[in-house]
Amino acid sequence: MKTVKVKLRSDGSFKEVPITSEGKPRVDGDMKKGWQNIANLITDFTGVRAGLIMEITPEAMQVFLMSENESNPYMVGGNDYLCHGLYCETVIGTDNELSIVDARTLEAWKDNPDVKIDMISYYGLPVKWPDGEFFGTICVLDDNPMDLTETQKLLLKEFQSSLEKDLKILMLEAGK
């Protein structure tokens, strides 16, 4: 099992987490198109600037897919190195949802790397393979304070579940 160290900005600690191991199938083709639709839908439904599906690699959090709206400042393949205390690192390190209404008002989050590009609010969930290894996260970010409704959070949780079911299907199809 491959592990990496992530920083939990919420308390400043570090944690080793399992990530996608060698030999796992890739998300591509129709499944990837479906995930792209999810990234677009979460942005439309929440009214934010960016919807992302992030992938954790041995070195970085990398944009796997991004919403295709013009205001999204992220690019597919763009990344930031681990141990900077990214929003997504804390999601993976805690294996739990993270909601930040306005990072500028929180001591632990005000110097987060995403704040430098005015992405001050965040809501994200972990995405895991059926064996417990982390694929990454599904998240939304905005340049205005964002307090999602319970319905919006529920939709994101449903999309998280859909992504994880897709990962399970990939594993079954690969005979793993």
Residue frames relative to the residue before (quaternion, step in Angstrom):
aa qw qx qy qz dx dy dz
M 1.0000 0.0000 0.0000 0.0000 0.00 0.00 0.00
K 0.3180 -0.7463 0.5606 0.1665 3.54 -0.85 1.04
T 0.0409 -0.7934 0.6072 0.0114 3.58 -0.95 0.89
V 0.1199 -0.7538 0.6392 0.0936 3.53 -1.32 0.44
K 0.4487 -0.6594 0.5310 0.2864 3.52 -1.30 0.37
V 0.0639 -0.7770 0.6258 0.0212 3.55 -0.99 0.94
K 0.3782 -0.7055 0.5530 0.2311 3.54 -1.23 0.53
L 0.2483 -0.7342 0.6172 0.1353 3.52 -0.98 0.96
R 0.2960 -0.7982 0.5008 0.1567 3.53 -0.13 1.30
S 0.5667 0.6293 -0.3832 0.3688 3.57 1.08 -0.64
D 0.8168 0.1038 -0.0740 0.5627 3.62 1.05 -0.63
G 0.5473 -0.6617 0.3726 0.3518 3.61 1.27 0.10
S 0.5359 0.6394 -0.4048 0.3743 3.59 1.25 -0.01
F 0.3460 -0.6969 0.5843 0.2307 3.54 -1.37 0.16
K 0.0615 -0.7982 0.5992 0.0127 3.55 -1.14 0.63
E 0.3685 -0.6843 0.5845 0.2331 3.56 -1.14 0.75
V 0.0210 -0.8040 0.5936 -0.0277 3.56 -0.85 1.02
P 0.4614 -0.6689 0.4996 0.3002 3.60 -1.10 0.64
I 0.0919 -0.7968 0.5961 0.0353 3.58 -0.93 0.90
T 0.7690 -0.3688 0.2595 0.4531 3.54 -1.34 0.24
S 0.2523 -0.7902 0.5443 0.1249 3.55 -0.60 1.16
E 0.6806 -0.4704 0.3717 0.4211 3.53 -1.33 0.37
G 0.7816 0.3674 -0.2546 0.4350 3.52 -1.14 0.64
K 0.5088 0.6243 -0.4423 0.3946 3.57 1.23 -0.08
P 0.5319 -0.6345 0.4438 0.3427 3.59 -1.03 0.69
R 0.4503 -0.6811 0.5149 0.2611 3.56 -1.24 0.56
V 0.4179 -0.6417 0.5763 0.2854 3.53 -1.22 0.59
D 0.2587 0.7590 -0.5655 0.1928 3.57 -0.59 1.13
G 0.7439 0.4343 -0.2821 0.4224 3.57 -1.29 -0.18
D 0.8448 -0.1164 0.1090 0.5108 3.54 -1.03 -0.87
M 0.6163 0.5447 -0.3546 0.4447 3.57 1.04 -0.70
K 0.6569 0.4980 -0.3122 0.4722 3.58 0.93 -0.85
K 0.6191 0.5290 -0.3427 0.4683 3.61 1.04 -0.71
G 0.6370 0.5201 -0.3191 0.4711 3.59 1.02 -0.77
W 0.6491 0.5034 -0.3125 0.4772 3.56 1.00 -0.80
Q 0.6095 0.5385 -0.3507 0.4643 3.58 1.08 -0.70
N 0.6305 0.5252 -0.3284 0.4677 3.58 0.99 -0.81
I 0.6283 0.5282 -0.3311 0.4654 3.58 1.00 -0.79
A 0.6479 0.5153 -0.3255 0.4569 3.61 0.88 -0.89
N 0.6683 0.4876 -0.2979 0.4763 3.59 0.98 -0.82
L 0.6719 0.5175 -0.3007 0.4362 3.59 0.91 -0.90
I 0.6634 0.5057 -0.3364 0.4370 3.60 0.89 -0.82
T 0.6268 0.5213 -0.3357 0.4719 3.57 1.10 -0.63
D 0.6587 0.5055 -0.3039 0.4671 3.58 0.92 -0.91
F 0.7080 0.4858 -0.2677 0.4371 3.57 0.84 -0.99
T 0.7463 0.3833 -0.2217 0.4970 3.59 1.03 -0.70
G 0.3774 -0.7587 0.4599 0.2653 3.60 1.23 -0.33
V 0.4710 0.6748 -0.4364 0.3639 3.58 1.14 0.63
R 0.6458 -0.5501 0.3788 0.3700 3.58 -1.32 0.19
A 0.8375 0.1135 -0.0167 0.5342 3.59 0.97 -0.73
G 0.0613 -0.7267 0.6833 0.0353 3.47 -1.11 0.90
L 0.0195 -0.8312 0.5534 -0.0487 3.56 -0.73 1.06
I 0.1325 -0.6797 0.7051 0.1528 3.47 -1.35 0.47
M 0.1477 -0.8191 0.5540 0.0176 3.51 -0.50 1.29
E 0.2030 -0.7532 0.6136 0.1220 3.54 -1.19 0.65
I 0.2898 -0.7384 0.5781 0.1914 3.56 -0.95 0.86
T 0.1281 -0.7704 0.6231 0.0411 3.54 -0.92 1.03
P 0.7052 -0.4490 0.3017 0.4584 3.62 -1.16 0.08
E 0.7727 0.3541 -0.1823 0.4942 3.60 1.13 -0.55
A 0.8476 0.1171 0.0405 0.5159 3.57 0.99 -0.77
M 0.4056 -0.5691 0.6234 0.3506 3.47 -1.48 -0.01
Q 0.0708 -0.8263 0.5582 -0.0243 3.57 -0.63 1.16
V 0.4655 -0.6535 0.5165 0.2991 3.57 -1.04 0.80
F 0.2230 -0.7740 0.5835 0.1032 3.56 -0.55 1.22
L 0.7676 -0.0919 0.0781 0.6295 3.57 0.98 -0.93
M 0.1321 -0.7839 0.6037 0.0611 3.54 -1.14 0.67
S 0.5667 -0.5538 0.4632 0.3970 3.54 -1.18 0.46
E 0.4324 -0.7508 0.4552 0.2050 3.53 -1.00 0.85
N 0.3782 0.7183 -0.4959 0.3084 3.59 1.17 0.47
E 0.6105 -0.6125 0.3743 0.3347 3.57 -1.10 0.75
S 0.6850 0.5120 -0.3004 0.4224 3.60 1.04 -0.66
N 0.4949 0.6609 -0.4319 0.3629 3.61 1.25 -0.11
P 0.2798 -0.8021 0.5043 0.1550 3.62 -0.57 1.11
Y 0.6041 0.5756 -0.3516 0.4244 3.61 1.26 -0.17
M 0.2268 -0.7545 0.6020 0.1299 3.55 -1.29 0.46
V 0.5481 -0.5836 0.4748 0.3655 3.58 -1.08 0.71
G 0.7797 0.2815 -0.2443 0.5032 3.54 -0.90 0.99
G 0.5163 0.6219 -0.4252 0.4071 3.58 1.24 -0.26
N 0.0023 0.8237 -0.5665 0.0238 3.55 -1.01 0.68
D 0.1674 -0.7217 0.6538 0.1537 3.48 -1.41 0.15
Y 0.5295 -0.6739 0.4211 0.2971 3.53 -0.90 0.96
L 0.5732 -0.6039 0.4471 0.3271 3.51 -1.20 0.68
C 0.7693 0.3696 -0.3102 0.4187 3.52 -1.41 0.35
H 0.5054 0.5992 -0.4513 0.4263 3.58 1.18 0.59
G 0.4738 -0.6792 0.4387 0.3488 3.56 1.24 -0.20
L 0.1531 0.7998 -0.5560 0.1667 3.55 0.94 0.90
Y 0.6531 -0.4874 0.3869 0.4316 3.55 -1.21 0.42
C 0.7088 0.4883 -0.2689 0.4323 3.58 0.75 -1.09
E 0.5859 0.5672 -0.3754 0.4405 3.60 1.10 -0.57
T 0.6663 0.4925 -0.3051 0.4695 3.57 0.94 -0.86
V 0.5981 0.5477 -0.3599 0.4613 3.60 1.04 -0.71
I 0.7007 0.4531 -0.2685 0.4812 3.57 0.84 -0.97
G 0.6780 0.5136 -0.2968 0.4341 3.59 0.89 -0.88
T 0.7306 0.3704 -0.2258 0.5273 3.58 1.12 -0.61
D 0.2640 -0.7772 0.5121 0.2530 3.58 1.30 -0.38
N 0.6136 0.5153 -0.3342 0.4962 3.52 0.99 0.93
E 0.6247 -0.5203 0.4156 0.4078 3.54 -1.28 0.29
L 0.1213 -0.7588 0.6343 0.0852 3.53 -1.28 0.48
S 0.0365 -0.7836 0.6200 -0.0131 3.52 -0.88 1.02
I 0.0023 0.7711 -0.6348 0.0493 3.55 -0.73 1.15
V 0.2958 -0.7812 0.5252 0.1625 3.59 -0.42 1.21
D 0.7798 -0.1200 0.1114 0.6042 3.59 0.95 -0.91
A 0.3286 -0.7917 0.4868 0.1683 3.56 -0.18 1.32
R 0.5979 0.5991 -0.3625 0.3903 3.59 1.09 -0.64
T 0.7001 0.4644 -0.2639 0.4739 3.59 1.18 -0.50
L 0.6793 0.4666 -0.2743 0.4955 3.59 1.30 -0.07
E 0.5033 -0.6921 0.4298 0.2879 3.56 -0.59 1.16
A 0.7035 0.4827 -0.2768 0.4421 3.60 0.84 -0.95
W 0.7758 0.3860 -0.1737 0.4679 3.59 1.09 -0.62
K 0.5259 0.7018 -0.3989 0.2679 3.61 1.13 -0.45
D 0.7412 0.3358 -0.2378 0.5304 3.63 1.17 -0.35
N 0.2310 0.7790 -0.5289 0.2452 3.56 1.23 0.58
P 0.5863 -0.6157 0.3858 0.3582 3.66 -0.92 0.78
D 0.6485 0.5260 -0.3354 0.4363 3.63 1.01 -0.66
V 0.5623 0.5945 -0.3905 0.4219 3.59 1.16 -0.47
K 0.5984 0.5873 -0.3526 0.4156 3.59 1.11 -0.65
I 0.7287 0.3181 -0.2270 0.5624 3.60 1.20 -0.41
D 0.5900 -0.6442 0.3133 0.3726 3.55 1.25 0.69
M 0.4716 0.6257 -0.4841 0.3895 3.59 1.11 0.48
I 0.0258 -0.8783 0.4737 -0.0592 3.50 0.33 1.40
S 0.7608 0.2938 -0.1907 0.5463 3.59 1.18 -0.31
Y 0.0656 -0.8123 0.5762 -0.0619 3.52 -1.08 0.86
Y 0.0648 0.7300 -0.6803 -0.0098 3.50 -1.26 0.60
G 0.1396 0.8145 -0.5484 0.1276 3.57 -0.71 1.06
L 0.2040 -0.7583 0.6137 0.0820 3.49 -1.34 0.54
P 0.5008 -0.6481 0.4720 0.3263 3.60 -1.10 0.61
V 0.1689 -0.7360 0.6452 0.1163 3.55 -1.26 0.58
K 0.0320 -0.8379 0.5422 -0.0537 3.55 -0.62 1.20
W 0.5122 -0.5836 0.5399 0.3249 3.48 -1.33 0.53
P 0.6453 -0.5447 0.3523 0.4035 3.64 -1.14 0.42
D 0.6654 0.4906 -0.3119 0.4683 3.63 1.16 -0.43
G 0.6334 -0.5716 0.3176 0.4137 3.60 1.28 0.14
E 0.5130 0.6144 -0.4424 0.4045 3.61 1.21 -0.12
F 0.4470 -0.6967 0.4959 0.2625 3.55 -1.08 0.75
F 0.2995 -0.6899 0.6309 0.1904 3.53 -1.08 0.88
G 0.6901 -0.4019 0.3049 0.5188 3.56 0.88 -0.99
T 0.5645 -0.5758 0.4552 0.3777 3.55 -0.93 -0.94
I 0.2257 -0.6731 0.6690 0.2201 3.49 -1.44 0.15
C 0.1185 0.8298 -0.5272 0.1395 3.58 -0.69 1.04
V 0.2118 -0.7214 0.6394 0.1610 3.49 -1.40 0.28
L 0.0786 -0.7836 0.6161 0.0169 3.54 -1.14 0.78
D 0.0383 -0.7993 0.5995 0.0172 3.54 -1.19 0.56
D 0.4724 -0.6684 0.5037 0.2763 3.53 -1.33 0.37
N 0.6582 0.3933 -0.3111 0.5615 3.57 1.32 0.30
P 0.6197 -0.5117 0.4032 0.4377 3.59 -1.13 0.41
M 0.0877 -0.8097 0.5800 -0.0165 3.56 -0.84 1.04
D 0.0301 0.7633 -0.6435 0.0482 3.53 -0.77 1.07
L 0.2442 -0.8183 0.5049 0.1259 3.55 0.01 1.32
T 0.4951 -0.6265 0.5110 0.3182 3.53 -1.19 0.59
E 0.6450 -0.5051 0.3907 0.4198 3.56 -1.24 0.30
T 0.6212 0.5378 -0.3382 0.4588 3.61 1.07 -0.68
Q 0.6523 0.4987 -0.3164 0.4751 3.60 0.96 -0.80
K 0.6468 0.5044 -0.3176 0.4757 3.59 0.99 -0.81
L 0.6339 0.5300 -0.3250 0.4600 3.57 1.01 -0.82
L 0.6325 0.5211 -0.3311 0.4677 3.60 0.99 -0.78
L 0.6564 0.4964 -0.3158 0.4721 3.59 0.91 -0.85
K 0.6387 0.5128 -0.3273 0.4712 3.61 1.02 -0.72
E 0.6264 0.5183 -0.3344 0.4766 3.60 1.07 -0.68
F 0.6514 0.4913 -0.3141 0.4855 3.59 1.01 -0.78
Q 0.5934 0.5481 -0.3576 0.4687 3.60 1.05 -0.72
S 0.6645 0.5051 -0.2932 0.4663 3.57 0.90 -0.95
S 0.6397 0.5274 -0.3178 0.4602 3.58 1.01 -0.81
L 0.6449 0.5098 -0.3202 0.4709 3.60 0.95 -0.85
E 0.6785 0.4902 -0.2951 0.4607 3.58 0.91 -0.90
K 0.6132 0.5201 -0.3487 0.4815 3.61 1.10 -0.62
D 0.6245 0.5297 -0.3359 0.4654 3.59 1.03 -0.73
L 0.6440 0.5110 -0.3242 0.4679 3.59 0.98 -0.80
K 0.6261 0.5288 -0.3273 0.4704 3.57 1.07 -0.74
I 0.6361 0.5209 -0.3218 0.4696 3.59 0.98 -0.86
L 0.6299 0.5339 -0.3321 0.4560 3.60 0.96 -0.84
M 0.6657 0.5003 -0.2993 0.4658 3.56 0.94 -0.90
L 0.6579 0.5031 -0.3125 0.4652 3.59 0.94 -0.83
E 0.6597 0.5045 -0.3044 0.4665 3.57 0.97 -0.86
A 0.6856 0.4608 -0.2744 0.4922 3.58 1.10 -0.66
G 0.4574 -0.7074 0.4308 0.3236 3.59 1.28 -0.08
K 0.5200 0.6459 -0.4044 0.3857 3.55 1.17 0.60
